[in-house]
Amino acid sequence: MKFTIAFSLAFLLMLPSFNGYSQNETPPTSNPQYWQQHVDYTMAIDMDVKTYTYSGTQKLVYTNNSPDVLNRVFYHLYPNAFQPDSEMDARLKSIADPDGRMVTNLGTKAEPNYESRISKLGPDEIGFIKVSSLLQDGKQVAHETQGTVLIVTLNDPIQPGGSTTFDMVFDAQVPLQIRRSGRNSKEGVALSMAQWYPKLAEYDDEGWHADPYIAREFYGVWGDFDVKITIDKNYTIGGTGYLQNPNDIGHGYGTEAVKKQKGKTLTWHFKAPNVHDFTWAADQNYIHDKLQVENGPMLHFLYKNSMPAENLENWKKLQPITAQLMQYFSTHIGDYPYDQYSVIQGGDGGMEYGMSTLIVGEGSFNGLISVTAHEMAHSWFQFLLASNESKHSWMDEGFTSYIQDKAMDAISGKNSDNPFSGSYRSYTALANSDREQPQTTHSDRYTYNRSYSISAYSKGSVFLSQLGYIIGEDNLDKTIKRYFKEWAFKHPKPMDVIRIAEKVSGLELDWYLMDWTQTTNTIDYAIKTADSEGNTTTVTLERIGLMPMPLDLEITFADGTKTQYYIPLRMMRGAKPTPGATSVLTDWAWAYPTYTFDIQKPKSAITSITIDPRGYMADVNRENNVLTVN
């Protein structure tokens, strides 16, 4: 890989060269009835860094591309979650295993006594957005705030194909950093401004998605953003969008004009075309580095100069690896479509946003690489393939975890037989517990946070790696690329993924989507017996779990040779591509609990029979997958 450092100011003013769609245009798709809404934001805020309050105006042009007449619209007011007695606060108090970052344990590890950090926020520490004025096409329109949702009853319904303009005036306060966004993070970052503005809810063929902000995940409308942020001139900003006035700003973006500016503030002007979110972070002590990826975007790195020397060195070493990751994802999923990407030290953990990520900065070097790899991968699986995270979190977190593990395995040079083995172990542990819920469970409805995490991240990752086992890894690679090509800048659903896999492979796969995501059925196949008569050994396999699968088998002989067998699943109506040395047997219909086949060698010549020797089938009991023949 070759990387060059570049400091071109003109680059920052470039508009992106991507195949996105703007100006109210719905992207083309293989589904002629597909449509999606469009929204354009023009916003300006004045940030008071002493009180952590800001006042703002927002002009929002909303285009109704649906076939429906809309009588109401909904906005998300996410900061309102960070108030005592909010729904988020209530959930922290009621769930058995609350997010450890959001609570204080007043008990012990063995006998915890959790206290919500939100419940202890004072009036000058809470978050809020208060809408003081809202107009629809120049006329006052009725609106009501319910927790984290603003309900707007329209004066004039929005007709199919019609547009309307909303003008809003609002005041807001940045909460003390509890989760993702907020002020004064544990690492001392002043402002992590995620989900900071009144954000129009998404409306699709399932209706409105005006979910309250209780725990996690987001879903937004594609559109263009024009944002002006006025802030203390000593603060450096990074985040979504292309800076329009770098020479007025300095701070590593343009000429160091900041010292010459009169007054105490600067106005940063950003434009972000065709995104569904806008995020930024600001601090007085950011170091700002840049790295140009060859045939790719400009990378921006913003991190605090007050970190220990070891951590500062880690951020320097991170930069060429980030460029490698960018190239890997672009090669194996699809080209990154924007001209820049920013890695910013912000709030807790890591979280993906438009053209950027906010991550913690003071952990180990390996941890820094891992969180950067994961959040950057989200630029494809979630940000560009904008599925509904709340309903289908596994399409977001799971697919990201899959490609992250694959990328890290390749870049590190490990070339593991199964780089996803950790995800398989986590899923198996959950499946063998009494805490698994179907992946169709809404992200906020899981009984346990840990069950959500394993289901979304680990089981979601296994969905893809196991799909490669079913249709062949080459077909999986083609499926991922075609999925991105057809569904980038749209809102794909689970069936959209599986239909592309069917088209690529020629196999029927609806059973896989149903069993894996809509049920908690498990895979459990066993080798029941191996009986010999003369030179013929008859092997009987048993299906114990309810979920069907095709089977790879390996027979090892006393002379050290091995033979591969493949048993198609009848309901697939076909078989995956197999190497020439593999013997394809008669297919196995799911309803039959056993399956028998013959090996033309005496039992004494066989040393072992193994189901799925590579470990890519998520069998919940691998102990019965191997029969050692004496």
C-alpha positions, -999 to +999 in steps of 0.1 A: +000+000+000+012+035-008+001+065+012+010+102+008+004+131+031-014+159+015-025+193+028-044+206-002-068+233+008-087+231-024-095+195-017-116+205+012-139+226-010-145+198-035-179+182-037-179+144-035-175+123-066-200+096-057-229+079-074-254+092-049-287+109-055-298+143-044-324+169-053-353+148-042-344+119-066-351+084-054-321+061-063-328+034-089-333-002-078-343-035-091-376-030-073-396-006-096-420+002-067-392+013-043-393+048-030-377+068-002-383+102+013-359+132+010-351+160+033-327+190+031-315+208+062-301+244+065-291+250+101-272+276+120-263+275+157-245+296+183-226+275+208-218+289+243-189+268+254-192+281+290-228+271+296-229+243+270-261+258+256-268+267+220-295+284+201-304+274+166-325+279+135-334+252+110-350+253+076-361+219+065-375+211+030-392+178+031-403+159-001-429+132+001-419+105-024-444+081-009-478+072-024-494+084+008-509+117+020-490+127+052-511+146+079-484+146+105-446+145+107-423+136+136-390+149+148-365+131+171-353+153+200-326+129+212-309+151+239-342+149+259-333+113+268-306+126+292-330+139+318-341+122+351-373+102+347-369+100+309-376+067+292-339+060+289-335+066+326-364+043+334-350+016+312-316+018+330-334+013+363-354-017+351-331-038+330-312-065+347-278-057+331-277-020+323-250-005+302-220-001+326-211+032+311-244+047+320-247+035+357-228+036+389-225+003+408-231+010+445-229-026+453-203-053+445-196-073+413-212-103+428-242-083+441-245-052+420-267-023+430-269-001+399-278+036+400-286+055+367-262+083+360-290+101+342-311+102+374-284+123+391-281+150+364-289+185+376-307+212+357-274+226+342-262+190+333-292+176+315-298+175+278-327+191+260-340+206+228-369+231+232-387+242+201-399+278+205-412+283+170-422+261+141-437+272+108-450+252+079-447+271+046-446+304+066-475+296+089-474+286+126-481+248+129-492+229+160-466+208+177-462+188+209-431+174+226-435+139+241-402+128+256-377+125+227-403+129+200-419+161+186-453+155+170-463+180+143-499+182+131-497+197+097-518+227+085-517+213+050-512+176+044-482+167+022-495+151-010-476+123-028-448+139-048-453+172-029-429+192-007-432+215+023-408+237+042-405+239+079-388+268+097-378+261+133-362+281+161-349+261+190-327+262+222-307+233+235-283+222+261-255+196+258-258+170+285-230+158+306-215+130+286-233+098+296-235+078+263-220+087+229-229+124+228-225+151+254-199+173+270-168+167+290-162+130+283-142+108+306-112+116+284-118+153+286-133+160+251-153+192+254-181+185+229-193+153+212-222+165+192-241+135+180-279+135+174-278+172+185-304+187+163-341+182+157-340+153+133-370+144+111-381+108+116-381+084+087-413+074+069-411+043+046-435+016+034-440+005+070-451+040+081-434+063+105-404+053+126-407+078+154-392+055+181-384+071+214-347+072+223-344+045+250-312+027+244-296+025+210-297+027+172-309+052+147-327+055+113-327+087+092-338+103+060-314+109+031-307+145+022-283+174+019-271+194+049-259+230+050-247+237+086-231+268+102-216+265+137-205+296+156-182+287+185-153+301+205-124+306+180-100+285+201-120+253+194-112+229+166-142+211+149-142+178+130-171+157+117-195+153+089-194+175+058-169+195+037-157+227+053-166+256+030-144+284+045-111+267+055-090+299+050-112+318+075-109+290+100-073+277+101-070+250+127-052+228+102-079+232+076-065+263+059-043+292+066-038+299+103-061+330+101-077+323+135-051+344+153-060+374+131-097+371+136-113+398+155-139+388+182-141+357+203-159+334+179-156+318+144-183+305+122-176+271+106-196+264+075-201+228+064-219+211+035-227+174+034-244+161+003-266+130+005-262+119+041-287+109+067-271+124+097-247+152+107-223+149+136-194+170+149-170+173+178-150+202+192-122+207+216-096+234+224-068+209+224-073+189+193-043+179+172-053+177+136-035+154+112-043+145+076-034+116+054-044+112+018-054+076+008-041+067-026-071+067-050-093+073-019-104+100+005-085+124+027-083+111+062-086+135+091-075+126+126-084+148+156-072+139+190-063+157+223-027+168+228-031+163+265-030+125+262+000+106+276+029+103+252+022+066+245-014+074+234-002+102+212+022+078+195-006+053+191-026+079+171+003+084+148+007+047+142-030+043+137-030+065+106-014+043+079-035+013+092-066+034+088-057+040+052-052+003+047-086-004+062-102+022+039-087+005+009-097-029+021-133-020+026-135-002-007-121-032-025-142-059-008-176-040-005-176-011-028-159+023-033-161+048-005-181+075-022-171+107-002-139+127-005-130+126+032-133+106+064-125+117+100-115+097+130-122+118+161-115+113+197-150+119+213-174+102+237-174+067+251-167+036+230-172+042+193-200+052+171-203+056+133-216+088+117-217+105+083-181+107+069-167+103+104-166+083+137-162+093+173-140+069+193-122+068+226-086+077+224-067+065+254-069+027+253-044+002+240-030+004+205-048-028+195-080-015+210-076+017+190-071-002+158-101-025+166-126+003+173-114+023+143-118-007+120-153-014+133-166+021+131-150+027+097-166-005+084-199+010+096-195+036+068-206+008+045-228-012+068-248+012+083-241+046+069-243+039+031-265+008+035-289+026+058-310-002+071-333+004+101-309-003+129-337-004+155-355-033+138-326-050+121-295-043+142-278-075+129-277-061+094-257-032+108-236-045+137-233-081+124-223-073+088-198-047+102-183-072+126-180-098+098-160-074+074-140-060+103-128-094+113-120-103+077-101-071+072-081-073+104-072-109+096-059-100+062-041-068+072-024-084+102-012-113+079-028-139+102-048-155+074-068-176+099-088-207+089-118-190+105-113-154+115-149-153+127-144-181+154-150-156+182-184-147+169-193-184+166-183-190+202-204-161+215-234-171+195-232-207+206-230-197+242-261-176+238-280-203+219-272-228+246-285-204+273-321-196+281-317-159+271-317-159+233-345-139+215-351-138+178-331-113+158-364-098+147-367-084+183-366-046+183-332-034+197-348-018+227-369-049+236-343-074+245-346-087+281-308-085+285-283-061+270-259-089+266-284-109+246-289-079+223-251-075+218-245-112+210-275-114+187-267-082+168-229-084+166-220-121+169-250-139+154-253-111+128-217-118+118-223-155+116-253-149+094-228-138+066-199-162+073-224-191+075-241-179+043-207-184+027-207-220+039-241-224+024-237-208-011-199-209-014-174-182-003-169-168-038-207-164-041-207-146-007-181-122-019-202-115-050-233-111-029-218-085-007-205-064-036-238-066-054-258-058-022-237-026-019-241-017-055-278-021-056-287-008-021-262+019-013-280+052-005-312+034+002-328+015+030-324-023+025-343-048+045-334-084+054-352-099+023-331-076+000-299-093+012-312-128+008-328-121-026-294-109-039-278-141-025-304-161-043-297-144-076-260-147-073-260-184-062-291-197-080-302-213-047-334-209-027-326-193+007-358-180+023-355-209+048-322-196+060-334-160+065-365-174+084-349-198+107-318-178+115-334-144+121-371-150+129-367-179+153-343-193+179-341-227+162-307-241+165-284-262+143-273-296+157-262-324+135-246-356+148-228-387+135-250-414+149-233-446+137-208-461+113-214-498+106-193-519+083-201-550+062-173-562+040-158-533+021-188-511+027-192-488+057-227-473+062-227-440+080-259-426+096-262-389+104-288-374+127-305-340+127-312-330+163-318-293+160-348-278+142-328-256+118-319-273+085-285-271+069-265-286+040-235-305+053-198-307+046-182-339+057-146-351+059-135-387+061-100-394+073-084-428+065-057-447+082-032-439+055-036-402+062-057-394+031-090-375+034-121-374+013-147-346+013-184-352+010-212-327+005-249-333+013-271-306-002-303-295+016-333-304-006-351-271+001-322-252-014-331-268-048-295-270-058-260-272-044-231-248-038-200-250-060-177-278-048-141-286-056-134-315-079-123-337-050-156-334-032-182-361-037-218-347-039-243-370-023-281-372-026-298-342-010-313-344+025-349-334+030-354-316+063-383-336+077-363-368+078-344-369+111-317-393+098-296-397+067-276-427+056-249-431+030-222-456+021-184-454+019-168-481-002-141-489+023-141-512+054-145-496+087-110-505+098-096-482+071-115-452+085-101-432+115-126-404+118-157-388+103-162-351+108-192-328+101-181-293+090-144-296+096-137-259+090-162-248+117-183-225+095-217-241+104-230-227+137-237-261+153-245-256+189-230-290+200-198-297+181-189-327+203-212-349+183-198-336+150-168-360+151-168-398+153-135-414+159-134-450+145-114-475+165 
